[in-house]
Amino acid sequence: MTVDLRWRCEGPAGAPVLVLLNSLGASTRMWDPQVGPLAEQFRVVRIDTRGHGDSPPAAPRPGRPAAFADLGADALAALDRIQAELGVSRVHLAGLSLGGMTAMWLAAHHPDRVARLALLCTSAHLPGPDGWRDRARRVRHGGLHPIADQVVARWLTPGLAARDPALVAALMTMLTAGDPESYAQCCEAIAGMDQRADLARVTAPTLVVAGADDLAIPPEHARAIADGVAGARLEVLPGAAHIATVEQSGPVTRLLLEHFGGGATLAVGYATRRAVLGDEHVDRAIAGTTELTAPFQDFITRYAWGDVWSRPGLTRPQRSIATLAALVSLGAEDEIAMHVRGALRNGLTRGQIGEVLLHTALYAGLPRANRAFAIARRTLADLEAGHEEDR
């Protein structure tokens, strides 16, 4: 049965909505260091997992272990209410550990609901299901206090834990305040979770963050996610264990602001630009940059490629179609050949490129379409001959 999760909003009304999901054993207070800066630009919504924070506990389900789809259904129902109340069709989504697994599930199964995605210190599949089921049994039998020391010890690096016993005590209190039955059900859900095959279904621009010193979910899990999600960006934070939002709050906040602020970053821009135009073209453009052109190169990489071309609303083939139509309409002949090549890299066939130019002739005029056909014909012929320069 779906649990009616609790959520709360911070930040200006009408701003883009950013939903934050918590880790196993922690409440969404784990995001406290980030909420202030994020709420300056976003309508930040924190959703507590079943039996965590302010959310009610789950009912016992004897003989029927929880599945990960149960947690996903909880979050989806909460998202329905949030989107209806705030009047938005899509949200940005960030989750850490269990929250990241839930965010991944939502992005894979309901991609139309997620604009941008950040997955922190999480995994698509954790081995050792028997260990998770054993933890569920222990918690049901003895509560959360007996496991608290062991769990919290993996949330922070030993150095920080030694320096800040008050922080350790606060995290212990957060953990032990949770509902044991709900915690056990989350353990069962993790035991049966395997989202590796679903990663290819994630279409939202994705940031993956790992803690270099995370013993609970080591960085190789983040690398596997980044390899599986098309165009994902991976960041490994030094000096961070499992709850990176607390231990490396500044770097995490910076990464989230950068990623959810439209993706207008050089790193994202260069990745998309290379994927569409090819390494040779981009390397040549970088090599040819001068003091005069450097600001313009930064601008187009950051905003054209890092923002607009990286948005999830259209596929790259669709963006190639729109771009070619606009270039023909403008008579931007210097750009047409480059984007004919880009359209091929994005998966359009030669026949489809011809259809785009033919369709554009109706609205942009025959002379411009005629010139575009000539450019496209020469570009494709040069590519077939193997001596096309990637201009």
Secondary structure, 3 states (H helix, E strand, C coil): CCCCCCEEEECCCCCCEEEEECCCCCCHHHHHHHHHHHHCCCEEEEECCCCCCCCCCCCCCCCCCCCHHHHHHHHHHHHHHHHHHHCCCCEEEEEECHHHHHHHHHHHHCHHHEEEEEEECCCCCCCCHHHHHHHHHHHHHHCCHHHHHHHHHCCCCHHHHHHCHHHHHHHHHHHHCCCHHHHHHHHHHHHCCCCHHHHHHCCCCEEEEEECCCCCCCHHHHHHHHHHCCCCEEEEECCCCCCHHHHCHHHHHHHHHHHHCCCCCHHHHHHHHHHHHCHHHHHHHHHCCCCCCHHHHHHHHHHHHHHHCCCCCCCHHHHHHHHHHHHHHHCCHHHHHHHHHHHHHCCCCHHHHHHHHHHHHHHHCHHHHHHHHHHHHHHHHHHHHCCCCCC
